[in-house]
Amino acid sequence: MSTNLISSGTTARQKVNLRTPDVMAAVQQQVESHYRSDIIEKVRRAGGIISVGDTTVRLAKQFGFCYGVERAIDLAYAARKVFKDRRLFIVGEIIHNPEVNHQIASLGIKNLTGKNKEADISDLGPDDVVIVPAFGTELSIQQQIKDRGCQIVDTTCGDVMSVWKRVRKYASESATSIIHGKAEHEETKATSSRALGDGSGHYVVVLTLADTDYVCDYIRHGGDKQAFLERFKGAHSPGFDPDVHLQTVGVANQTTMLRGETEEVQRRIRQAVLDRDGPELAEKNFRFFDTICGATQERQDALRELLNVPMDLLLVVGGYNSSNTSHLAEMGEEKLPTYFVLNASRLVSATEIKHYDLHE
């Protein structure tokens, strides 16, 4: 697999294959030393169950990094090895996992955006290399980097790019994208920028079913435009007019949302359009495409299966700002005491766990 390294203007840099056998052999050795767990491998070999004394630990059948994340991490490590004497930067976090982001920073890769920003895009030049994370990035940021003449290592997940293709199609058909996701999440911001299409497209982001019902009510009956825009402040396209731009809609989503919730979002919006327009026009005025990440679904399904087994508690391990991990913790909370922890250091003693409260 090769990675395109792109410059500004019409002249593209020569393609550079970061995944040559020698580079990837070194990368795999380094990645395994950072992320492989002998204990986890032992439990996996035992069928996902291990007992110590009167305590039994079960692992979900699917967990850990998905292929898209593994690829992004591999490419970041490979970029450091290939561009040994170049400055390397990344647009935000490569994924929402502090342990991984710490390792990326230890490679000398500096952050260009977010709360951990270490450099500015305006400081970049043609000799610099910029990594786009698995979430992708907004078109405006990508263009700024291209304009600086930088080489770009794009690690955007293929599932995310499938969503981009879908919302661009909606825009080309004058359909507004209703995006189920978190408006401030990097992936959703990247998707929203593509939903503008050639500049004439529109979007609104709904996070909850309450948000969805609000949009559905407006589709059916209209309402107070200013109240709508205020409710979705920061979560709609420039110039969005609910009286105009909810006539033809298409549903998309942040790939890491709960499948069942996204399906409910699309069902409710479809019903609202059906109620307003009738069956014939609704076929024209509503579109939907399943854009839930396959790996996300596998992990949710694996946890659902695990939760069918009687257990005393559930530990969910991962970054507190991870959408994927947060949803797994939400699923666990519905069934049994669930502790969302960053790493093993949060297991303080046999009687104390320092965990993240999703509801604070």
N, C-alpha and C positions, 0 to 999 in steps of 0.2 A: 504494500500500500504506500502511495506517495502522498505527500502533503504539499499543496500549492503555497508558495511563499510569494506574496503579491506586492507590487510596488504601486505608487501613485501613478496617475496618468494612464496612457494607453499602452505603455510598455510593461509587460509582465516579467517578473524575475523568472529565471530558469527554475523548473520544478526540482525540488530537492527531496530525495527519498530518505526520510528520517528512520525508516524501519529496515535498514540493511541488517543482514544476519549478525554482523559483529557488534553493531550498535545495540540491537535488541537483546543479544545475549548478555551484554553488560548491564543493560537496563533491567532485565528480568532478575538478575542477581541482586541488584541494588533494591529494586522494588520488593522482592521477597524478604530481604533483610529488614525492611521497614515495616511490612504489613502482614507477613505470614505468621501464623500462630501454631506452634506445635500442639498446644492443648486442643485447639479447635480441630486440627487434623485428626487427632486421636479420637475425639468424640464423633467426628464424621465417620471414621472407620468402624466405630462401634454402632453404627446405625442411627446416630444422632441422639443417643441416650447414654448417660454415664451416671453411676451411683457411687457415692463416697459416704460410708457410714449409713445413716438413715436419710441422707439427702440425695435426691435424684434430679439431675439437670437434663433438660431436653432442649435440643436445638431445632429451630424451624428448618424445613427441608431446603428452603431457599432463603439466603440472607447474604449480606456483604455487598461488595461492589458489583454493579452490573457491568455488562460489556462496554457500554458507552463511557462509564466512569473509568474503567480499567484502561481503555484506549486513551482517554484524556490524560491520565496520569503517565502512561507510557510515553506519550508524545512530549509531555513537559520534560520528563527525564531525558528523553532522546535529544530534545532541542538543546539542553544544557551540554550534552556530550558532543553534539555536532558543531555547535557554535561556542566553542570553549572560550574564545577571546572576545566575544561580543556581549554587549549589555542585553539582558533579557528582562522582559516585563510581562505582566499578566493583567488582563482586564478583570478586576475583582478577584473573587475566590474561584479556584478551579472547580471545587464542589463545596457543599456546605458541611464540611467536616474539619474541625480545628486541627486534629492530628495530621491530616493530609496537608492542610494549608501551611502548617508549621514546617513540614518536610519540604514543601515547595519553596518556602521562603529560605530554608537552609541551603538551597541550591544557588542562592544569590539572585532569585527571580523576584523583582520588585513589583509592587502593586500600583496600578494606575488609577483606581477608583475605589470608592467606598470608605468606610471608617478607618481602614488600615492603609490608606493611600500614602505612597512613599515618593511618587514622582508625578509629573504632569505630562499630558500628551504633548503640550506645546514644547516640552524639552526634548522630544524625540527627534531622531534623524535617520537617514537612510541606512546607517550601519547597525541600527537597533533592531531587535527581534521582539515581536509582541505575540503572546499566546492568548487566543480567544478561548474561554473556558467551555466546559461541556454544555452550559446553559445557552451559549451563544451570546451575542451582545446587540445593542441597539444599532440600527443602520447609521444613525448620526455619529456615534462613537467610532464605528468601523470606518466610516468615510474620513473622519479626522485622522485616524491612524494611517490610512492609505495616502492621504494628502501629505503626511510627513515623510512619505517614501519608505516606510518601515517594511521589513519582512514580517509576514503574518503566518503564524502556525495556528491553524483553525482546528480546534478539537471539538467543535459543536457536535452534539449527539445526533445521529441520524433520525431518531424519533422526533426530536425537536424540529429538525428541518422539514419533516413531513407536515407538521402543524403549520410552519411558515408557508409551505406550498398551498395548503388548504385556505388560509386566510387571504393570501394573495389572489387566489381564485375567487373567493367571495368578493373581494374589492373589485375585481375585473367585471363581475356580474352585478355591481352596484348593490351588493348585499352587505349590511353591517355585521361585523363579527361580534358576537356576544361570547366573551372569553371567560370560562370558568377557571378562576385562579386567584392568586394574590397579586394585586396591582403593583406592589413594590418588589416583587420577586424578579430577579434578573431574567429568568426565562420568559415571564409574562411581559416584561418591558420589551424584550427583544421581539416577541411575537406581535405585540401591539404595534411596534414600528413597521412591521411587514404588513399588518392589516390596513395600513394607509394606502397600500398599493402604489399607484403613480402619484399619489397625493390627494386623490379624491375619495379615498376609502374612509370608513369610520369604524369605531369599536367602542364597546363599553365592557368593563370587567366586573363580573359578579363573583363574590366570594362565598356567600352563604345562600341557603334556600330562601331566607327572608329577602335578600337582595333580588333573587330570582323572581319571587312573588311580586315584588314592587315593580319590576320591569314588566312582568306579565299583566299586572293590573293596568299599567300605562298602555300596553299594546291593545288591551281590550277596550279601555274606556278613555284613554287620554288622561290628562291631569295637569298639575301645576308644573310647568316646565322648569321654573327656577328651583323649585323644591327637588325635582329630579336631578338637576345638574349639581345642586349642593350635596345631595346624598352621595353622588358618584364623583365628587370632586377628586381630581387626580387619578380617576379611573375611567376616563372617556377621552375620545379623540378631540383635538382642537376643532372648534366650530360645531360640535355635536349638537343636534337638535332632535330631541326625542319625538317631536311631532312629525318630523320628516324621515329620520334615519332608523325608525323601528318598523317601517313598512315591509322591508324585505330583510330577513336576518338569517345568519348562519351561526351555528354553535361550534366553538372550538374549546380547547382547554389547555391549561398547564399540564404537562404530561404526567406529573406526579400526584395529581389529585386522586381522591378515592373514586374508583370506577362507578360504584353505586350512586354516589352523589352527582357525578357528572351526567350519568344516565337520567337521573331525576331532573336535573336542570334542563336537559334537552327535551324530556317528556313534557315538562310544565310549559316551556316556551312554545313547543309545537302545539300544545293544546290551546294556548292563548291565541296563536295565529289562526288556528282552526276555528275557534269561537268567533274571532273577528271577521274572517274572510270566507269561511265555508270551505268544504273539501277541495273544490277545484282550484281556487286561488291559493289555498294553503300549500298545495304542492309546489307552486311557483315561488311563494314568499317565505318558505322555511327550508333550510338546508342543515344537514348534520353529517359529520364524519367522525368515526371512532379514532381518537388520537391519544388514548391512554397508552403510556409506555408499557410494552410487554413485560419488561423486568419488574416494573412497579406492580403490575397485576400479579405476577408470579409470587412476589413477596407478600402481598396482601392475602393471596389465596393460601400460601403456606402458613401464615399466621392464623388464618381462619381455621385451618385444619388442626393446628397445634392447640387452639383454644377449645377444641372439642374434647381434649384430654383433661381430666381433673388435675388442677395444679393449685398451689397455694399462692403463688405470686408470679409476675412476669417482669423480666428485666428487658428493657429496650435500650440498646446502646447506639449512640450516634450524636451528631451535632444538633444542638438545640434549635438552630435556625434551618434545619433540614426539613423540607416539606414531606419527603418520603418517610423519614423517621418519625416525624410528628404524627402523621396519619396512622402509623403502626401503633404508636402509643395510645392514640384515641381509640383505636379498635380494641386494644387490650383493656382499657379503662371500662369498657362496657361489660366486661366479663368477670374481672377479678382485680385485686390490688396490683397496680402497674407502676413501676419505677423507671423513669426516663433518665438515664445516666450518660454522662459524657465518656467515661472510661472506668477502668477498674479502681482508680483512686477514690471514686465516689462511694465504694463499698468500705466504709470506715471501720466497721467492726461487725460482730455477729448480731448486734442490736441497732446499728445505725447505718442508714443509707442517705447520702446527700443527693437528692434528685431534683429534676426540673419540673415545676408545676406548669402545665400547659395553660392553666386557667388564670394565672396571676397577670 
